[in-house]
């Protein structure tokens, strides 16, 4: 009898459409592998009750953003003792909350851009600690939603308003570092391994939402053109960042490389999983086809269930 996998896709975050796309191709891959599948779109929380009515061996979480990638749905599944893919409750929450992740990286001695936290209740009396140009980004969001480059102080107000649309609590102001934008996919097999480094070359100055999801707006170099020693260092730092948050199964680490220095930006615990997303691209560069990548992730979750 084939194993039964439920794919969670959609949800109610601003990243819903990307999640639906990820979930669709994941389900196709699972069916190709011989798994029995069904999907749930938890846009309405009561739909999660379907999990209890259907016998399931493992849940593949393909949700992005708040509610799906921040430990919330992971906590629900833990309560009902349902095995699931990806990082656990704490690691998911830490990675989603950029402020918490950065505190851990600082304690680990990992370099990151200079940053400043701006809370909504302090908007009326902000004292800029970082001179422009700087990056403004929501404290808890993904897919580069609400991310803007501020070149002059007069642009700050609009950028903050945009960022607060995606996080009502706090926003991060971050020094703008001009360098190579890199991303490193990581999969557990069964121990974490770093996939080939990808250099992201956006058409514009920054890799924002429009650039990320509009065909032809961005180019990717796989593997990234770095000196061998630097290439290895980038992979090692990605693994340290991933492990320091307690991540598991799979993820993606974003960073900037400039003059032999690596600056951490964020860890994505549920990165995009369409066939052209960055993690599947990196896996393919290592000879891992998409359906095999999906299979590895499911098998990690099943291994935990057996233990």
Buried (B, 14 or more C-beta within 10 A) or exposed (E): EEBBBBBBBBBBBBBBEBBBBBBBBBBBBBBEBEBBBEBBBBBEEEEBEBBEEEEBBBBBBBBBBBBBBBBBBBBBBBEEEBBBBBBBBBBBBBBBBBBBBBEBBEEEEBEBBEBBBBEEEEEEEBEEEBEBBBBBBBBBBBBBBBBBBBEEEEBBEEBBEBBBEBBEBBBBBBBBBEEBBBBBBBBBBEEBEBBBBBBBEBEEEEBBBEBBBEEEBBEBBBBBEBEEEBBEBBBEBBBBBBBBBBBBBBBBBBBBBEEEEBBBBBBBBBBBBBBEBBBBBBBBBBEBEBBBBBBBBBBBBBEBEEE
